[in-house]
Structures are given as structure tokens and as C-alpha cells.
Amino acid sequence: MNKFEKAQEVLRELGGDGWLIICVEDSDINSRFMIGVESHARHYIYVAADGNHKIVAVEMEAPMIERSLKKKGVKAEVFSYKSMKELDGLLSPIVTKTRVALNFGENVLSPEGTGFADFINAGDYLSMKKLAPQTEFISAAPIIGALRAVKTPDELKDLRNVCKATIEILETIPDWVKVGMTENDIKAKLEYEYMKLGKPSFGSIVATGAHSADPHHNTSLKKIEQGVLLIDSGLQIDEMSSDITRTFWVGSNPPEDFIKAYTALYEAKNVATDYFTDGTPKNLPALKCREHLTAKGYDHEKLFFHGLGHSLGFVAHDIGGGVSWKVPEKYKFKENMVFTNEPGLYWRDKWGIRLEDDIIVGKGKCEQVTKVSKIPILI
């Protein structure tokens, strides 16, 4: 079953006529997810409940989309347009239906809200309302969730492949990173290696010294110094992404407080790993992780101020929610969901440690696709 066919099933359950994806300058990641190529100009993807799928794209990109859909085994009519007036004429019969799903989030503020579906620009939404005033437009969140939250066997195969490739590149870091390079130098070299195989799944975070205490540090021109070096990066190959963080020590003889913190974090992460199982509340791994850190003498509320992990897949932050001690207990893992497990300890203006691996949720036991070193790696 291809993605269009799976979306049809959900549309029928919702009582919808179709799902319309509107994408302008790569504004909606679901476009590439569905058609398999990046179409940069304004285009429309209509997945029809009755199987009469339609794509409306500019003339120069339509053949590329046709080839991609054929390769994926998707039968859809591809129309090209040359003017906005022509575009109106093509869209009107498509959206003039009883019920059409659009990519907006109805509830973006709850712990497991629909923010993941919120892609449509306000102007595009209003244009659809004007073009089809009698059509009821509903959120496509249930469709997107059904397509992307639980991974298929092929997607899990892609995940294992991309994680293996990422680790092989990360393992070379001690061979070429030197004191005096800049954070940007390392980012450029790392992402160059990624581009040989696919592309970075997000902009790499390279943080030296005190910068490592900022979880979302913006990689800079600061030169690498002796001490902590934190690298958070990922690679996308085919339809899955990796997201892995390693914390190194640049120089010899790391201090005892660093080794103790690294070891406690490694142990806490392993404790959490046991709870990434089907039917388990998503807050439980985080609670167990924080309990262990407390037992080791670390104030987790002060030193660990982000979630334990997030869903991983087609993009680095994928569909499936987060893993946090603050997530309500009613939200549970499902088999073959994919998550990161990334606890951290941060001392502002000093240094931080984050250890991140990628995990497939299993029935009674998860699959650790990547495994961080038990002891700090020295550069």
C-alpha cells in the first residue's frame, strides 16, 4: 500500500472527499513526503478519497513530479499551469467538494496537540475559502499522524541504514578535529561528509566549552578549545533521518566532575531505555531517568531543562510527540514508533553534556539503533 492509498483509508474514516496539500517554496514538508521530490514553485497535491488524485504544478516541475509518482506506483493526474488565472480554473473543481482536509492544526497548545499539521499559510487558507465557500475545510492532522507516527518496515530499514552511516562518520571525528579549528569548520566538514550520502537532517550543533551548556547553541566562529566539545547532528538518506549527539573531551585527563556527570548521564539514559515499549506512558522513561540523576546527586530540575526525546523519522522532529516527565500519562508509545533518547546536564557558563541515541519502540523491549560510548571519547 502506497502513501496515497493509506491516506485514502483515513479520508474515508473522516468522511472526507480529499486532502489538499498547498506548498510554496518548500513551505510544507508533507509535499516531499507524498510525492518524493522537492517541488519549489507553488503547487497543489490533492489526495482523493475516490482515488482520482490530482497534482497541479508549474510547467517546469510537472514532468519531474510525474516521474517520481510513477516510480512510487502512484496513479495521479498531473496538471501544469502558466498563470494564476489558469490556476484558479484548475483548482475550483478540485476543492468544490463537501469536505476537504487542509494542513492546519486545530489545537497547537496541548501536550500532544496538532501543531505538527500546521503548515498552510493564512493567505492560502483564505483563498481556498473564497474559491469554495460551501466546502467544509477540516484539519488533516489525523491523516498526517496515521501516515508518519508509526513507521513501516521499509522506513525502519532506512532508519537502521542512515544511523549506521551517521555513526561511521561520527567515529572519525577524533581523527580530524583539532584545537584551533572553529565550530563552523567542524560543521562544514561534517555536513560535507553527510552530503556525499544524502543530506543533513538539520543544521549541526557544534559547541565548544561554555557553548555546550546551551542545548540549541548556534554554531559559530569560536575556536575549539581544550575541554568539552558537544556535536549534535543528523543525516537523511532515502526517507528517514538520524539525530545523534556525542559529547567529547578535547585534551587528556578530563576532570573528575566531568567524568562523574558523564557516567551518571550514561546510566540514567540506559535506565530510561528500558521503558520505550509498546503501551508504556511517554512520561515514564523521563521520570525514571530523572529519578536516577537525583539518586546520583544531580538536581535534574536545575540541570536538565528539556525533554528526554522526540519522535524521529522523515524529518528530525517527526510526528509522534515528545518524551517528557511532564507529558500526561494517557499518551503512550506504539510499536514501531521511533524516538530519540537524549538526556543532558548543563552548567551555564561552564559546560554541558548531552548523550543522544535513536530508538525503535518494541513490544517488550526497544531496539537501540545507536549506542553512545560508556566512557567519554577523547580528542
GIWOGI-V481454 format. One record per run of one state. SS is the DSSP state (~ for helix, > for strand, _ for the rest). FROM is the first residue (numbers start at 1). TO is the last residue. If there is no record, write none. Layout:
ss=SS from=FROM to=TO
ss=SS from=FROM to=TO
This chain:
ss=_ from=1 to=2
ss=~ from=3 to=14
ss=_ from=15 to=17
ss=> from=18 to=23
ss=_ from=24 to=28
ss=~ from=29 to=35
ss=_ from=36 to=42
ss=> from=43 to=48
ss=_ from=49 to=52
ss=> from=53 to=58
ss=~ from=59 to=72
ss=_ from=73 to=75
ss=> from=76 to=81
ss=_ from=82 to=83
ss=~ from=84 to=95
ss=_ from=96 to=98
ss=> from=99 to=102
ss=_ from=103 to=114
ss=~ from=115 to=117
ss=_ from=118 to=121
ss=~ from=122 to=131
ss=_ from=132 to=135
ss=> from=136 to=139
ss=_ from=140 to=140
ss=~ from=141 to=148
ss=_ from=149 to=152
ss=~ from=153 to=170
ss=_ from=171 to=172
ss=~ from=173 to=176
ss=_ from=177 to=181
ss=> from=182 to=182
ss=~ from=183 to=195
ss=_ from=196 to=198
ss=> from=199 to=200
ss=_ from=201 to=204
ss=> from=205 to=208
ss=~ from=209 to=213
ss=_ from=214 to=222
ss=> from=223 to=223
ss=_ from=224 to=226
ss=> from=227 to=233
ss=_ from=234 to=234
ss=> from=235 to=237
ss=_ from=238 to=239
ss=> from=240 to=241
ss=_ from=242 to=243
ss=> from=244 to=250
ss=_ from=251 to=255
ss=~ from=256 to=273
ss=_ from=274 to=276
ss=> from=277 to=277
ss=_ from=278 to=280
ss=> from=281 to=281
ss=_ from=282 to=283
ss=~ from=284 to=295
ss=_ from=296 to=299
ss=~ from=300 to=303
ss=_ from=304 to=308
ss=> from=309 to=311
ss=_ from=312 to=321
ss=> from=322 to=323
ss=_ from=324 to=331
ss=> from=332 to=332
ss=_ from=333 to=337
ss=> from=338 to=341
ss=_ from=342 to=343
ss=> from=344 to=347
ss=_ from=348 to=350
ss=> from=351 to=354
ss=_ from=355 to=355
ss=> from=356 to=360
ss=_ from=361 to=361
ss=> from=362 to=362
ss=_ from=363 to=366
ss=> from=367 to=368
ss=_ from=369 to=376
ss=> from=377 to=378
ss=_ from=379 to=379
